[in-house]
Amino acid sequence: MNSKNNTFLVGHSIELRVPSEDDIWKSNWHSWYNNIETTRHNSHGVYPVSIEQEVEIIRNNMNRKDSILCSIYDLNTKKLVGNTALQNIDLINRRCNIVITIGEQTSFSAAVEVYGLLCTHAFTRLNLERISDATHENLKKLVTMLSVIGFKEEGIIEKWFFRDDKWSSKINFGILREDFFLLQSSRSGKILFENKLELDRAIIEAVKTSN
């Protein structure tokens, strides 16, 4: 980790940093969770949250042993664009899940890069076996994009989200350690490809093929 700017993991267009309180006080961090559009397809946005409350939430999360929280920074603009975490880290059963919020304009491949970086850390440093996740049915495109780094759809759970007087389903998806390393090996050890151009091409092709 870079001690000067708390850099933890670096991708092609984004980097993950250890969060600081300045990330919250000097950015739009807390407002993302009060924004109707940003929270439309997740569990946030039901109760308003203040900056002070968000600071306390982050402090508590930073002290948890089953979570690794990071700020997401755009490498080009040097601005904070979101946050992410490995959550529910279970070292006995060797599994976890990933959560992500992107509240600002950033790279097309940012979410895939975040997942790729965190999966690499989870499998190589935490020695986990499985990463599972889920998302709103309207975010199926995200699941398709993540297939580029090996995630597979694992099933649909109906009537999971109730918003705007309407039920929506949840898409479960995940990746196993052996599949991740097999795919990484086929790319000369780089799960996110050699450069951003190759990654973007792969994402675009995956989305086009799924339509």
Helices and strands as residue ranges (DSSP letters): E 7-10, E 14-17, H 21-25, H 29-32, H 51-62, E 68-74, E 80-90, E 95-102, H 110-124, E 130-136, G 137-139, H 140-146, G 147-149, E 152-163, E 166-176, H 177-186, H 196-210
